[in-house]
Amino acid sequence: MKRVLKILGLIILVALVVVLGFFWRDSAFDKYDVTIEEDKIPKFTQVELPFSHEYNSEKSLPIAPSCLIDIDNDYVDEVFFGGGMNQEDRLFAFRGGKFVDVSAEVNLPKKGTETTSLGAVSADFDDNGFTDLIISREDGLYLYYNSAKGFTQKAIKTPMNEKSTPTGITVGDIDKDGDLDIFLATYIKKELMEGQSIFMDKTYGSTSELLLNDGNENFTSITKSAGLDYIHNTFTATLVDIDNDTWLDLVVVHDTGEVRTYRNNGDLTYTRKDNPLSGKYGFPMGVAVGDYNNDGLIDFMFSNTGSTLPRFIAKGDIDDDSKFNEKWLLFENTGNFTFKDVAKETKIEGYEFSWGCVFADMNNDGLQDLIVAENYVALPPNMLFRLPSRLLIQKEDHTFAATESASGVKNPHYAMTPLVSDFNEDGYLDLIWANIDTPSLAYLNEGGKLNCIGVDVGEQVASIGARVTVETANRKLTDHHITGEGLASDQTAYLHFGLGEEEVVKRVIVNYIDGSKKVIENPAINTILKVEKAATAEKAKENMNDEG
């Protein structure tokens, strides 16, 4: 018996050494030997941001929401952080070179200590010209209406089954009736969780919901009739026009499962379309949305457990190794709702355990870079070995190089998602690491000499989902105004286009989801170009006058 126990102890010790070895390797070594020109590497300076998330590991899911929102229409985003179960939400403004808590100034409603904030998105639900907040918690959704006088709260009746907890939110007008609908990702309730690598049990998990707006922010579930009824744990999703047909399609990111891509049929139904992870399994959690290769088609990067966990542990109950993919995923859109996974060619597939991710041009060279959050608050080895969180700068050959050390933005904490916006209005995007159970960190981009143009299409219903193209003499740059990019988070509404050394923009083209188009010839560079649909602009002026 003693001999058996010794052998068992030795096996456990070897397994522990192997697992810890994976974590040590990931935290100590780069995955790729990639060189990049010094002038391509953006440099950052840390600034004060006094927010530290408080995570209740016994009662809450391991996510923390964050959101960028311009509450006063001054083209500088404020930052929303959702609080843990015993912590209030907070809103910060960038003032005097640092971030200041303005929650009391704007009458940010108190959530109390009985629920955890789990997801957040900003959009103008009531079309009054001011951007609102919508927040998910264990007990449903809360809409914070924004006016010149601050926020007021409305609880939304949120149909969910008894196993589901609301997580990530994405909004858009899926049926073009003039109001914002919601796809609400959900995860199984904390007290019902049985494990973190259950793939094959089709009954384990929650059911996400597609919620149709009746025009007065009253929502009805059309999940079943829309063809979206399934059981699976989901952290995040995004509504976006994948095939440029003006209808908002849907990308859903299943933890311990697939990435699902659905085509909007234009009749309140969706058709599931195949992609490189269809019929396979992984841990996709966060989503980055952008046109990384400047071909005019929207692409997607998905986070995964990567190289951090040994494969035999990560694959859980999957009995067919060929159906498991633990690597980072980059779906290049090849048109007609087809995708190719180019993570290997772009030199990103081999990175480590990751969460939220964002595409953004951080050095203004006209190529979208990739920022990815790392470290898992519920994974004990991460207490010893912290991953850096990645700032991956895109090179001309469409490969990515890690520069977080050289850029000065290594994150020693448990990151949930990056947030990017130009807080100091110098034409270069700044960076916030929104962290869970640890302090969030903010960095100002030190900038450079390259040019840019920002495009503001507004946060009104008609503008969400808009496709914006910037044309110069040498290139076309494309981006979409969408919600839900990252993980349980939402990015800036101001679309940022780096122009490199080019000094002239020939035109900016905005394609709206109602099929209309607006063209602005020869706009000024190094400014934010405000583009509004005529009806929306007129209504916003009326509402602002009414606010007095």
N, C-alpha and C positions, 0 to 999 in steps of 0.2 A: 504493500500500500504506500509506504514511504517512497519507494522508487517511482511509483506512478505519480505521486504528488510532486516529486522533484522534476520529473520530466515535464509535467503540466506547467510547473512554475517556470521552467526554462523556456518552454514554448511561449508562455505569456510574456516573459521578459524579452525574448527575441522579437515578438510581434510589436511590443511597445517601442523597442529601439528602432524598428523599421518605420513605424508610423511617425515617431518623433524625428527620424532622419529626413522624412519627406518635408516636414514643416521647417526644419533647420535649413535644408537645401533651398527651399523656396524663399526663405527670408534672407538668405546670405548671398545668393548668386543670381545674376541676370540670366534670362532664358535664351537671349540672342546676342551674338556679337555683332552689333549694328553700329556703324559709324554715322555721324550726322554733322553737318557744318555748324560751327559755333554760332554763326549769325542766325541759324534757324531755331535755336533753343531759346524759348521765352524765359525771362527771369522774373521772379516774384519776390515781394516783400510782405511779411506777415503783418496784419493789423489786428486790433482788438475786436473780439466778438464774444461778449460775455454770456454764452449759453452753453450749458452742459446738460445733456439729456439724462433722465433718470429712468432706468429700465427695471421693471418688476418681472423677474425671470419666472416667478411662480404663476403669475396670472395673465401675462401679456405675451403676444407673439413677438418674435425678435426683429421688429421693424420700427422705424421712427420716421415720420413724414416731414417733408419740407417743401417749400413752395416759394417761387419768386412772383411778386405781385407789385405793380405800380399803383399804389392806392390813390395818388393825388395827381396823376397825369403829368408828371414833370420829367418823364423819360429816364428816371432813375428808379430801379426796382427796390422795393422793400423785401425783407426776408421773413417768411413765416416758418416757425419750428413748432411741430406738434409735441405736446408734453406727454410724459409717461403717466401711469395710473395715478400717482400722487403728486403730479406736477401740472401746472397750468401751461397752456399754449403761450407762445411769445411771438411778437412781431418787432423786427429791428429795422431801423433806417440808418443809412450811411451819412454821417454828419461829422464834420471837422476831422476827417481822416480816420474815423473809427465807426463801429456799429453801435448804435444807441437803442435801448429798449423803449419803444413808443407804444406799447400795448395799451397803457392807460390813456394816452392821448387820443387814440382812435376808438376807444370803447370796445376793445377786443373782448368778446363775451367770455365769461368764465365757464370752463367745462366741468369743474368739480373734480373730485378725487375717486370717483367710482368707475371711470372709464379711461381708456387709453386712446389717444389720437393715433391713427394708423395709416391714413392716406390724405392727400390734399391736392387740390387743383384750383387754379384761378381762371375766371371767365366772367363776362358781363351777362348774367342770367336775365336781369330785368331790362337790359338795353337802355340804361340811363346814362351811359358814358363813363361810368365808374366800374372798375373791375371788382367782382365779388370773389368770395372764397367758398369752396365746398370741402367739407372735412368728413372722413369716415371714422367711426368708432365702433366698439363692440355692439352698441345698441342702435346703430344705423347711421344715417347721413344728416349733417347739419349744414345749412346754407347760411352764410354770413353776407347779408346785403350791405353794399358799400355806398355811401353817399358823402356829400360834403361835410356831413355832421358825424361821420364815423360808421361803425358797423351795427347792424341789428340782426338778430338770429331767428331762423326758422328751422324747426325740426322737420325732416322729410320722412314720411312713412315709407319704409324701405322693405319691400317683400323679400324675404330670404327663408331658406329652409332652416330647420332647427340646428343643423350642424355648422352653419356658415358664420364666419366673421368677416365684415367688410375690410378690404385692404386698399389696393390701388384703384384710382378713379381715372377715367378718361371721358371727355364730353365732346359732343358735336351734334350737328343737326342731321341725323341719319336719314330722315325722310323729307327734308327740304320744306318743312312747314313753318319755319320761322322761329323755332325755339330749340333750346339745347336739351338733347337726350343724354343718357348716361349709360356707359358700360361699367359695371361695378365688379371688380375682381374680388374674390373671397377665398378665405383659407379656413380649414377646419378649426373649430374652437380649441383653445389651448388645452382645456381639460379633457378633450377627446383625442388628443394626439397620441399615437401608438408608436411612432418611430419616424426617422427622417430619411429613410431610404426604402420606402415601400413603393414599388413601381407597379407590380402585377395585380394587386387587389383592386379591381375596377369599382368596388363599392366604398373604397376608402377615400375620403376627401369631402370637399364642399361643392356648391354649385354657384357659379358666378351668374350675374343677372344683367340683362339688357332692359333698361327702364325708359319707357316712352313718356315724354313730357306732354301734358294736355294743353300747354300754353300758359299755365298759372303755377308752374313748379309743383304740380301734383303728378306723380309718376306711377305708371302701371307696368308690371312685368310682362314683356312679350317674349321672354327667353325661349319658351317651347315653340311658339308659333314661328319664331324667327329662325329656328333650326340650330339654336345654340345651347340646348339643354344637355349638360354632361356633368359628371362627377369628377372633379379634380381640383387639387389645391393650386391656387393662382395668386401670385403677388402683384402682378401688374399687367396692363394691356394698353393699347393705344388705337384710337380711331384715326385713320389716315387714308387718303386716296392713293392706293397703290398703283392702279393702272391708268390714272389720269382721265377717268371717265366722269369726274365731278361727283361721284358718290363715295361717301366715307366707308372704306373697308375696315376690317378689324384684324389686329394682330394680338394674340393672346399668348402669354408666356406661362407655361405650366411648370411649376417646380416638381421635381421627380417625374418628368414627363416630356411632352413634345412642345415645340412651338407650333401654334395653329394659326394659319392664315385663312381668313374668310373674305369672300367677295360679296359686296353689297349688291343685291339684285335689283334694287330700286323699288321694291314692293314690300318692304319691311321683312324680307327674308334674306338670309345669308347662305352662301354655298361654300363649303370647306374646300380649299385648294391645296394640292400637295406642295411640299417644300422639302429641303434636304433633311429635315429631322422628322418628317412624317413617318409614323410606324416605328420610330426609334425612341430612345429614352436618354435623358440627361437631367441636369439641374439648371435649366435656363431660368433666370430670376429677373434680371434687369434688361432693359432694352434701350439702345441708342438708335436714333432715327435721323437720317441725313443722306445726302447725295455725295458719298465720299469720293467717287471717281469723276464727278462733274459730267455725267452723261445724260442728265435730265431726268433720271429715274430714281425713286426713293429706295434707299438701302437700309439694312438693319443689322446691328451687332447685338448679340445676346451673351450675357455673362454665363458662367458655369463654374463648377468646382475646380476645373483645370487640373494642374499637376500636383496640387497640395495633398490630396488624399490618395493612398494606394488604390489602384483600380479595383482590386479584389474586395476592398471595403466599400468603395464608393458605389459599386454597381448593385449593392443590396441584394434583393431577391430576383434579379434578372438572371435567367439561366442560359441565355444566348448572348455571349460577349459581343457578337457582331451588331447587336441592337443597342449597345450602350455607347454614348459619346460624351465624355467628360470635358472635352476641350472647348475653348472659346469658339464662337460661331460668328461668321460675317456673311450674311446673305446678300450677295450682289444681285440686284434686280436686273434681269435680262429681258424684261418686257413680257407682255401677255400673261401676267401673273405667274411667271416662272422665276426661280432663283437658283443661284449657284453659290455654294459655300466656298469662299475664297480666303478663309482664315489662315490657311497654311501659306498660300502665296503672298499674303500681306504681312506675314511674320507676326501674327498675334495668337495663333491657336495654342501655343505652348505655355501661356501664362497661368496664373494660380487662381485660387478661390476668389470669386468676385461677386459683387452685388450690382448696384446701380451704375449706369454708364451713359455717356453723353457724347455726341459728335459736336464739335465746335472748332472754329479756326482761331487758335490761340496766338498765332504769330503773324496773322494778316497776309499770308502768302497765297491765299486763294484755294488752299486745300484744307478740308476738315480734319481736325485731329481727333483723338479719342481719349477721353478721360474716364477712368474706371475705379470704383470704390472697392476696397478689400478689407479682410479680417472679419471673423464671425464671432459675435459676442457669446454664443452658446457652444463654442468649440474650445475645450480646455487647452489644447496645445497652443492656441493663439494667444494665451496669456503669457507664454514663454517666448514664442517666436512670432513677431508681428511682420506682416507683409507691408510693402511701402505704399500701396495704392498707386495707380499708374497714370502718368501723363505721357501719352504716346503721340509723338509728332509725326505727321505724315510727310513722306519724302516724295519727290517728283515721280518716282517709279511706283507709287502707291503702296509702298511698304511703310511700316511704322517703327519708330525708334523710341525707346524708353528714355525720358529726360527728367523724371521727377527729382532725382538727386541734383543734377546740374541746374534744374529750374528752381530748386529750393522749396518744393511742395510735398516732400515725403510726409506721409500721414501716419503717426505712431498709434492712432486710435482705431476703434471699431467703426469703420466707415459704412455709411448706408448708401449715399449717392453723392456725386458732385453736383454743384450748382454753378452756372457760369453767367455772368452779366457784366456790363461795363459800369461799375459803381462810381468811379471817379471821372467818368466822361472824357477819357483821353483817347478814345478810339480803339482801345485794346481790351479784350475780355479778361475779367478778373475771375477768381476761383474761390469757392467755398466747399470745404468738405463737411457735409452734414453727417454727423457721427451719432451713434447710439451708445448710451450709458457712459459716455465720455464727452469732453468738450468738443464742440464744432470749431473748425479753424477757417480763417479767412485770409486771402492773399491778394494783393494788388499787383497786377501785371505792370512791370517797369516800362513796357512799351518799346517803341522803336521808331523807324522812319517810314514804314510802309503805310499805305493808304487803306481805307475801308469805306463802306457805306452801310448804314443801318436802315431797315425798312420796318415801319410800324403800320400794320394793316388794321389795327384795332382788336379789341377783345370781344366785340359784339358777335352775335350769332352768325351773321352773314360772312364774317371774316375767318372764323375758325375752320381750318381745313384748307385755306387758300394756299395756292402754289405760287411762289414768287421767283422770278427769273431776272437776274442782273446780267445785262449784255455789255461787254466792252469790245474793243477792237480785236482782242485776242482770245476771248473766252466767254462761256456762258456759265453762270453759277446759279444753282437752284436750291431752294429750301422750302419747307412747308411749315405753316403755322399750325402746330398740333398740340395736344395736351397729353400729359402722362409720361413723358420721356424720363428715364432714370429708373427709380424704383420707389413707389409710394410717394412720388414727388412730381413737381411740375417746373418746367424751365421758363426762362424769360419769353415774353411775347414779341420782343424786338428781334427781328431776324438780322443777323450780323454777317456781312460778306467782306472778307479780306480781298484787297485788290492788288497786293504787291506794290510794284512801282508804277502801276498804271494810274494816270491822273484824270482820265475821262471815262465816264459811264455813258454809253450811247442811249440806253433806255432801261427802264425797269418795267416788267410786265407782271401784273397780278391777275391770276386766274382764280375766280371764286367758284365755290361749289354749286352756285345756282347757274353756272354756265357763262356768266358775264365776264368781261375782261377789262382791265384798265391799263393803259400804257402811259408812262411818264417819260418824256424825252429829255435827255441831257440834264439829269438831276445833279445837284452839287454833291461832291464827295466829302468824306470825313464829317458827315452830319447824319442825323436820323431823318429819313424821308417819311413824312406822314401821308398815308394813302387811305382814304376812307370812301366807302360807297356813299353816293350822294344822299340817299334816304337815311342811312345810318348817321351821317354827319349832321344832318338837319335835326334829327330826333335828339341826338346828344346835346345840341345847342339848346333846344327847348327844355330838356330836362335840367340842364345846368342852370338855366334862367329860373326855372321853378324852384331850384334849391336855394336861390337867392344869394 
